[in-house]
Amino acid sequence: MKAEVDSNKNVRFKNAIKQAIIMRGLPGGGKSYWVEQFIASQPLDRRLNIKRMGYFSTDALFIQQGKYHFDARKLPEYHQINLSLFIAALAREEPIVICDNTNVCHWEYIAYKTAAEALGYRVKVIIVGDPKSPEHQLLCSQRNQHNVSHSQIVKMANNFEID
């Protein structure tokens, strides 16, 4: 697949199938790891382009001076910003656009999916792990990087909507 660089130094892939990936799973479930592995599997120019122009996570908006500072009051605002950035990437026709959020309920990712489909993207929704499994929930509570308690993870798991 041939790549070209536009005047803003954005890489464009000719004849690329536009793909939107929507991640779903519990905190600590492996979503970001899955994305890292997926990006690493891409050719170098595409890897760099995805990281710069096509990878969106609400968690990233909570990082200040290299440290994660969660503020529940900012969550609705940051989710809206993340969605806006995702849609802007779709409008620029980035070849691969990724939403890396928990997306526990369908309503949490339907706007991402609808926008991607409306703009001609093939949409892949990926659930990482088994949110309904008590063993998986325990593992998530042990390895999540945002200090989400086991009880909160269980609550999220109970609300998790399987497609």
trRosetta pair geometry for C-beta under 8 A, 3 or more apart (Angstrom, degrees):
i j d omega theta_ij theta_ji phi_ij phi_ji
1 13 5.3 22 149 -169 122 111
1 14 6.8 -178 -175 62 77 69
1 15 6.7 -142 -137 74 92 93
1 16 6.2 73 -168 -83 141 84
2 13 7.4 144 83 -154 41 61
2 14 4.8 -2 72 34 93 120
2 15 7.8 61 39 27 86 103
3 11 5.2 -10 -173 -170 122 103
3 12 6.8 148 -158 76 67 41
3 13 5.3 -36 -99 -96 76 67
3 14 7.4 -158 -91 2 24 79
3 45 5.3 -173 58 119 177 150
3 46 7.6 -141 -86 -61 138 78
4 11 7.5 147 77 -155 33 56
4 12 5.3 -23 65 63 83 94
4 14 6.6 62 -4 -41 107 100
5 9 5.9 -9 -175 -139 113 43
5 10 7.0 152 -153 71 63 34
5 11 5.7 -34 -96 -96 73 59
5 12 7.5 163 -95 16 22 78
6 9 7.3 -77 70 -5 62 13
6 10 5.1 -7 40 55 108 89
6 12 6.1 62 -33 -14 103 119
10 49 7.2 87 -166 -134 66 103
10 53 6.2 82 -135 -79 104 159
10 92 7.3 -91 -177 169 163 130
11 45 5.3 167 -136 167 160 102
11 46 7.2 -135 111 -89 143 45
11 48 7.3 90 -1 82 141 98
11 49 4.3 -96 52 -80 117 132
12 93 7.6 35 -131 102 106 106
12 95 7.5 135 -152 -38 49 105
13 16 3.7 67 98 -46 113 133
13 46 6.9 19 -60 -95 134 104
13 95 4.8 15 35 -64 119 153
16 95 4.1 -29 128 -128 152 124
17 95 7.7 78 75 -163 39 91
17 122 6.0 4 161 5 110 129
18 90 8.0 91 174 -141 132 72
18 93 6.5 -86 -99 -158 133 73
18 94 7.8 104 -139 87 97 45
18 95 5.9 -125 -110 -143 60 45
18 96 7.8 -169 -157 -71 51 37
18 97 7.9 11 -178 4 91 101
18 119 7.6 -90 127 119 154 91
18 120 6.0 72 51 109 137 87
18 121 4.5 -90 121 -107 104 72
18 122 6.8 146 86 12 59 74
19 95 7.0 21 26 156 80 65
19 96 5.2 -6 68 -111 96 74
19 97 7.6 179 96 29 51 64
19 121 6.3 126 -125 -168 12 93
19 122 5.1 -28 -107 66 70 94
19 123 7.9 153 -162 -89 57 25
19 124 6.6 4 -171 2 103 111
20 90 7.0 1 -83 -95 124 109
20 96 7.9 161 -88 -159 31 47
20 97 4.9 -20 -111 70 77 96
20 98 7.6 169 -162 -83 53 34
20 99 7.5 23 179 -4 96 98
20 112 7.2 179 168 159 133 91
20 113 7.5 166 108 -114 136 47
20 116 3.6 -64 3 -140 165 148
20 121 4.2 62 -14 143 105 145
20 122 7.2 177 25 80 71 42
20 123 4.8 -20 70 -107 104 72
20 124 7.2 172 87 26 53 66
21 35 7.7 156 109 -109 137 90
21 38 7.4 145 -153 147 178 168
21 96 7.0 10 -3 -171 108 92
21 97 7.4 178 25 89 68 46
21 98 4.6 -11 65 -112 103 80
21 99 7.2 -167 95 30 56 64
21 123 7.9 162 -86 -158 26 53
21 124 5.1 -18 -111 69 71 100
21 126 6.4 -1 -169 1 96 118
22 98 7.9 177 -78 -156 31 52
22 99 4.8 2 -120 57 69 112
22 103 6.5 83 165 -67 101 172
22 109 5.1 107 -175 -171 137 136
22 112 5.5 132 -103 110 122 134
22 113 6.1 -43 -32 -70 157 88
22 116 7.9 -140 -45 2 110 153
22 123 6.6 11 -4 -171 112 99
22 124 7.2 177 25 88 70 48
22 125 4.7 -22 70 -109 106 71
22 126 7.1 162 80 21 51 69
23 31 4.3 104 168 -158 134 113
23 34 6.9 154 -121 73 121 125
23 35 6.5 -57 -64 -56 145 111
23 98 7.0 36 -21 -177 105 94
23 99 6.4 -153 24 96 77 62
23 100 4.7 24 33 -120 141 55
23 101 6.7 145 74 39 91 42
23 103 6.9 150 95 17 52 126
23 126 5.6 -27 -112 69 57 97
23 128 6.7 -2 -162 -12 95 114
24 31 7.4 -174 67 -102 13 125
24 101 8.0 -1 -98 87 51 66
24 102 7.0 46 -151 165 53 38
24 103 4.2 -84 -105 80 85 112
24 104 7.5 147 -159 -79 95 26
24 109 6.9 -83 -78 -24 105 155
24 125 6.3 24 -8 179 122 92
24 126 6.7 174 27 87 79 45
24 127 4.7 -35 81 -99 108 68
24 128 7.2 168 80 12 51 72
25 29 3.6 -140 157 87 118 147
25 30 6.7 -61 138 54 162 69
25 31 4.7 -179 49 -57 122 106
25 102 6.5 -103 74 -141 42 61
25 103 8.0 32 8 53 43 87
25 127 5.9 133 -70 -164 84 57
25 128 3.9 -39 -61 56 155 87
25 129 5.3 97 -146 36 121 104
25 131 6.5 -162 -141 -65 56 105
26 29 4.2 114 58 -47 73 122
26 102 6.6 31 -123 -142 24 108
26 104 8.0 58 -90 -96 60 96
26 129 6.6 -70 30 79 97 141
26 131 5.3 144 -35 -116 105 91
26 136 7.3 131 30 139 138 101
26 137 6.7 -151 -127 -112 177 62
26 140 4.4 -7 111 -141 125 163
26 144 7.7 -89 137 -75 86 127
26 153 5.5 66 -170 -154 128 96
26 156 5.8 130 -121 103 90 128
26 157 6.1 -8 -83 -73 131 88
26 160 7.4 -60 -64 -76 90 139
27 102 6.3 -39 -53 -89 71 122
27 140 6.1 111 82 176 57 108
27 144 4.0 51 135 -132 96 140
27 145 8.0 -129 177 35 100 59
27 146 5.8 -86 -162 44 138 114
27 148 4.4 88 72 21 152 151
27 153 6.5 -111 50 -100 94 100
27 156 7.5 84 4 47 90 168
28 139 7.1 -174 134 123 113 66
28 140 3.8 135 82 -159 109 61
28 141 6.8 -172 55 -42 158 16
28 142 7.2 147 177 61 151 49
28 143 4.5 138 -160 83 112 76
28 144 2.9 -89 -45 -64 112 75
28 145 7.1 154 -85 -8 82 60
28 148 7.1 -145 -11 50 112 114
28 153 7.4 -36 40 -109 119 139
29 128 5.0 132 128 100 106 101
29 129 4.0 -117 -166 14 104 143
29 131 7.1 -25 -106 -82 148 79
29 136 7.0 36 -123 173 93 106
29 140 5.1 -7 -67 -102 70 116
29 144 8.0 13 -19 -83 57 97
30 33 4.7 -59 -158 47 70 118
30 34 5.6 79 141 -31 87 96
30 128 4.6 -144 80 161 93 132
30 129 5.8 132 29 -41 112 107
31 34 5.8 -56 -153 31 28 112
31 35 6.6 25 152 -16 64 105
31 100 5.6 145 143 -159 114 88
31 102 7.6 -143 -18 -97 159 47
31 128 4.9 -171 -78 24 62 145
32 35 5.5 -50 -148 36 36 113
32 36 6.3 42 151 -23 66 102
32 57 7.3 28 -96 -102 104 156
32 100 5.9 82 -90 -180 70 138
33 36 5.6 -50 -148 33 33 114
33 37 6.4 31 153 -17 65 105
34 37 5.9 -58 -152 38 30 109
34 38 6.3 31 151 -20 65 107
34 126 6.8 -160 139 130 152 142
34 128 5.3 -139 -24 -96 145 134
35 38 5.6 -54 -146 37 32 113
35 39 6.2 30 157 -17 67 106
35 55 6.9 114 174 -139 132 116
35 98 5.9 117 -133 171 119 153
35 100 5.3 -36 -46 -93 157 132
36 39 6.0 -57 -147 38 27 108
36 40 6.2 28 154 -20 64 110
37 40 5.6 -54 -144 38 30 114
37 41 6.5 33 154 -25 62 105
38 41 5.8 -58 -156 29 30 112
38 42 7.3 35 148 -29 61 101
38 98 7.9 144 89 -96 140 145
39 42 5.8 -51 -163 16 40 116
39 47 5.4 99 170 -137 84 80
39 50 5.3 -152 -122 88 103 141
39 51 6.5 85 -161 -58 146 90
39 55 7.3 -6 -81 -79 138 138
40 47 6.9 53 -102 -120 28 127
42 46 4.2 -108 162 95 122 116
42 47 4.7 163 80 -65 105 74
42 50 6.6 99 45 -6 164 137
42 96 7.7 -118 -99 17 151 161
43 46 4.9 79 61 16 80 107
43 47 6.9 -141 95 -15 35 90
44 47 5.4 -52 -145 30 30 117
44 48 6.5 25 161 -15 64 104
45 48 6.1 -55 -151 37 30 108
45 49 6.4 30 152 -19 63 110
46 49 5.5 -57 -147 39 34 113
46 50 6.3 36 156 -22 68 102
46 95 7.2 -64 -135 71 104 134
46 96 7.1 63 -177 15 106 129
47 50 6.1 -57 -151 32 26 107
47 51 6.6 19 156 -13 63 109
48 51 5.9 -59 -150 39 31 109
48 52 6.1 18 158 -10 67 114
49 52 6.0 -64 -142 45 27 104
49 53 5.5 -36 -179 35 67 115
49 54 6.6 36 134 3 76 117
49 94 7.2 175 155 -152 105 99
49 95 7.5 43 117 34 139 103
49 96 7.9 105 103 44 103 96
50 53 7.1 -82 -119 58 14 72
50 54 4.5 -66 -139 63 55 115
50 55 5.5 69 155 -42 78 103
50 94 7.9 121 -106 170 53 121
50 96 5.3 -23 -101 84 109 116
50 98 6.9 46 -170 0 108 119
51 54 7.8 5 -4 49 16 76
51 55 5.7 -13 -119 12 35 136
53 89 6.1 143 159 -126 74 106
53 92 7.2 -98 -179 93 120 147
53 94 5.2 -174 128 -110 109 133
54 89 5.3 137 -109 -170 61 142
54 94 4.4 -178 -85 150 110 145
54 95 7.6 -55 -81 59 159 57
54 96 5.3 97 146 93 157 66
54 97 4.6 -116 -156 -101 94 53
54 98 6.1 79 139 10 85 80
55 98 4.9 -1 -117 59 64 113
55 100 6.9 10 -172 -5 84 121
56 60 7.6 -121 -159 31 41 133
56 82 5.3 136 168 -165 110 85
56 85 5.2 163 -116 97 130 113
56 86 4.7 -122 45 -74 164 89
56 89 7.2 -150 -35 0 124 143
56 97 7.4 8 5 -177 112 85
56 98 6.6 170 29 88 68 61
56 99 5.5 -24 77 -106 101 58
56 100 6.9 166 85 22 45 78
57 60 4.5 100 74 -13 93 102
57 61 7.9 -160 102 -7 61 78
57 82 7.0 -70 124 -134 11 131
57 99 7.6 134 -85 -168 51 45
57 100 4.1 -33 -87 74 103 100
57 101 6.4 164 -141 -66 63 65
58 61 5.8 -48 -169 22 48 115
58 62 7.6 44 142 -17 67 100
58 75 7.5 53 165 -149 136 67
58 78 5.0 103 -161 131 94 104
58 79 5.3 -7 -108 -90 140 59
58 81 7.9 119 -121 67 77 89
58 82 4.4 -77 -80 -37 74 156
58 101 5.3 48 8 -103 108 111
59 62 5.8 -58 -164 29 46 111
59 63 7.5 53 144 -32 69 95
59 68 7.1 -19 -178 -130 93 119
59 100 7.7 -64 26 107 110 98
59 101 7.7 167 -15 -109 88 65
59 146 7.1 -110 -132 -72 120 140
60 63 5.8 -42 -163 10 46 117
61 74 7.8 -149 123 140 114 122
61 78 4.3 173 91 -147 147 114
61 81 6.2 113 -106 82 153 133
61 82 6.5 -111 -24 -61 133 98
62 68 5.5 42 113 -156 107 72
62 69 5.7 -155 174 65 86 53
62 70 5.3 10 -160 -90 151 52
62 71 7.0 175 -128 15 102 76
62 74 7.4 145 -95 88 87 131
62 78 6.9 16 -52 -131 81 166
63 66 6.8 -5 180 -133 103 12
63 67 6.8 159 -150 76 68 23
63 68 5.6 -37 -92 -89 71 59
63 69 7.6 126 -115 17 22 75
64 67 6.4 -33 69 63 65 76
64 69 5.3 -27 26 19 113 125
68 145 7.2 112 8 130 160 100
68 146 6.2 -102 142 -109 150 85
70 146 6.2 82 -45 -168 137 112
71 74 4.5 56 88 10 104 111
71 75 7.6 -156 96 -35 57 73
72 75 5.4 -21 -159 -16 46 122
74 77 5.2 -66 -163 50 62 113
74 78 5.3 57 142 -24 91 111
75 78 5.9 -60 -137 41 26 107
75 79 6.2 29 162 -21 64 105
76 79 5.8 -54 -147 34 29 111
76 80 6.5 28 155 -18 63 106
77 80 5.8 -60 -155 36 30 111
77 81 6.4 30 150 -18 66 106
78 81 5.5 -48 -144 36 37 113
78 82 6.2 40 154 -22 66 104
79 82 5.7 -53 -147 36 31 113
79 83 6.4 32 154 -18 64 105
79 101 7.7 70 -123 -123 90 153
80 83 5.7 -53 -147 37 31 111
80 84 6.3 33 153 -20 64 106
81 84 5.6 -56 -149 36 31 113
81 85 6.4 30 154 -18 66 105
82 85 5.8 -55 -149 36 30 110
82 86 6.3 34 152 -21 64 107
82 99 7.4 100 153 -137 111 92
82 101 7.1 107 134 -62 156 126
83 86 5.5 -54 -148 36 32 115
83 87 6.3 29 155 -16 66 106
83 111 5.7 11 -147 107 134 130
83 112 6.5 -117 -125 -71 86 82
83 115 8.0 134 -174 -3 90 153
84 87 5.9 -55 -146 38 30 108
84 88 6.3 34 153 -22 64 106
85 88 5.6 -51 -148 34 32 115
85 89 6.6 34 152 -20 63 102
86 89 5.8 -55 -156 32 31 111
86 90 6.7 31 147 -18 64 103
86 97 6.2 114 -158 169 76 121
86 99 5.6 16 -113 -81 145 101
86 112 5.8 -32 133 -123 155 95
86 115 7.3 110 115 82 101 144
87 90 5.4 -49 -150 34 38 115
87 91 6.3 40 150 -21 67 104
87 115 5.0 -78 -107 -177 96 155
88 91 5.5 -52 -147 36 33 113
88 92 6.5 31 152 -16 64 105
89 92 5.7 -55 -148 38 33 110
89 94 4.5 -32 179 11 91 135
89 97 4.6 145 114 -116 126 122
90 93 7.4 30 175 -79 36 34
90 94 7.1 -68 -79 34 27 90
90 97 5.7 -69 -69 -5 73 171
90 115 5.8 151 42 140 167 103
90 116 5.8 -132 -110 -101 137 60
90 119 4.6 114 163 65 113 161
90 121 6.4 -81 -133 -32 106 136
91 119 6.8 -106 -80 -122 48 148
93 119 7.8 -148 -90 163 68 117
94 97 5.2 105 81 -66 117 94
97 116 7.0 -161 73 -108 125 112
97 121 7.0 -58 37 -123 114 155
99 103 7.4 82 122 -52 116 132
99 109 6.7 150 106 -133 147 103
99 112 4.8 -24 -33 -147 162 156
101 108 7.0 -137 116 152 131 115
101 109 7.2 179 67 -83 117 99
102 108 7.5 -29 85 137 76 157
102 156 6.9 -55 172 -168 144 138
103 108 4.7 -178 -133 100 56 116
103 109 4.1 23 -137 -43 125 123
104 108 6.2 68 43 9 62 154
104 131 7.9 152 -131 -151 79 158
104 156 5.3 -114 -106 -167 142 88
104 159 5.5 40 153 102 128 103
104 160 5.1 -94 -159 -99 81 65
104 161 7.1 94 147 12 58 79
105 108 5.0 105 63 -9 74 104
105 159 6.4 -51 -62 152 100 102
105 160 7.7 -135 -67 -128 54 31
105 161 5.1 70 -130 2 54 122
106 109 6.9 -85 -162 49 37 84
106 110 5.7 50 154 -54 78 106
106 161 5.3 -67 -27 91 86 148
106 163 7.8 114 -92 -95 105 73
107 110 5.7 -37 -130 6 33 120
109 112 4.9 -50 -166 38 71 118
109 113 5.9 68 138 -21 87 103
109 125 7.2 120 121 -122 149 115
110 113 5.6 -57 -144 42 35 110
110 114 5.8 35 159 -21 70 109
111 114 5.8 -52 -137 39 28 110
111 115 6.2 29 162 -18 63 108
112 115 6.2 -60 -149 37 23 107
112 116 6.3 20 156 -16 62 111
113 116 5.9 -60 -148 38 28 110
113 117 6.3 23 158 -15 65 109
113 123 5.3 84 -141 -164 79 159
113 125 7.0 -11 -93 -68 124 114
114 117 6.0 -57 -146 39 28 107
114 118 6.1 28 156 -21 64 110
115 118 5.7 -58 -146 37 28 112
115 119 6.3 9 160 -4 64 112
116 119 6.2 -71 -148 47 27 98
116 121 3.9 -68 180 62 88 133
116 123 4.9 114 102 -83 133 108
117 120 7.9 70 -178 -51 30 13
117 121 6.5 -86 -74 59 30 78
117 123 5.8 -49 -63 -19 86 130
125 163 6.7 114 96 -51 141 148
127 131 7.2 -86 -172 -12 115 109
127 162 7.3 11 -88 -126 168 76
127 163 7.6 -154 -33 3 129 104
129 133 7.6 -123 165 40 89 117
129 136 4.9 140 177 -160 113 132
129 139 7.9 -158 -137 79 136 125
129 140 7.2 112 154 -66 171 113
130 133 4.0 54 102 -6 115 119
130 136 4.8 175 65 -24 77 157
131 136 6.7 -108 -94 106 19 135
131 137 7.4 69 -164 -74 48 86
131 156 7.6 -96 -160 120 119 87
131 157 4.7 -173 170 -130 84 80
131 160 4.1 -64 125 105 149 177
131 162 7.8 -169 51 -71 114 92
132 136 7.9 50 59 49 35 129
132 157 6.3 151 -95 178 34 102
132 160 6.8 -136 -60 70 74 126
132 162 7.4 -33 -32 -47 124 127
133 136 3.9 78 76 8 107 108
133 137 6.7 -172 93 -11 56 82
134 137 5.4 -52 -146 35 34 116
134 138 6.4 37 155 -20 66 103
135 138 5.9 -54 -152 34 30 111
135 139 6.5 32 150 -18 63 106
136 139 5.6 -53 -148 37 34 114
136 140 6.3 38 152 -22 66 105
136 157 8.0 144 91 -115 101 136
137 140 5.6 -53 -149 34 30 114
137 141 6.5 29 154 -18 64 104
137 150 7.2 88 147 -158 94 79
137 153 5.3 150 -163 128 85 112
137 154 5.6 69 -177 -86 144 67
137 157 5.1 -50 -95 -43 120 158
138 141 5.8 -54 -149 35 32 109
138 142 6.5 28 153 -17 64 108
138 150 6.8 15 -115 -133 56 116
139 142 5.8 -62 -152 37 31 110
139 143 6.3 -10 165 10 68 114
140 143 6.6 -78 -137 51 24 85
140 144 5.6 34 171 -43 69 106
140 148 7.8 -34 143 82 97 119
140 153 5.1 165 100 -154 119 145
141 144 6.6 -30 -121 10 22 110
141 148 7.0 -110 -119 97 65 80
141 149 6.8 7 -142 164 111 31
141 150 3.7 36 -137 -92 162 73
141 153 4.8 -136 -71 18 92 151
144 147 7.4 -134 102 -17 99 14
144 148 4.9 -30 104 36 154 102
144 153 7.3 -174 -15 -82 146 128
148 152 5.1 -116 -178 86 86 127
148 153 5.7 105 127 -59 112 91
148 156 8.0 -2 171 -8 139 142
149 152 4.6 95 58 7 83 101
149 153 7.0 -146 97 -5 44 86
150 153 5.6 -56 -148 37 33 112
150 154 6.3 36 153 -21 67 104
151 154 5.7 -50 -147 34 33 113
151 155 6.5 36 151 -20 63 103
152 155 5.5 -50 -149 35 34 114
152 156 6.4 36 151 -18 65 103
153 156 5.6 -51 -148 37 34 112
153 157 6.2 37 151 -22 65 106
154 157 5.5 -53 -146 36 32 114
154 158 6.4 35 153 -22 64 103
155 158 5.8 -52 -150 32 30 111
155 159 6.7 18 154 -8 62 109
156 159 5.9 -68 -153 45 31 104
156 160 6.4 54 146 -53 66 94
157 160 5.3 -30 -149 -5 36 122
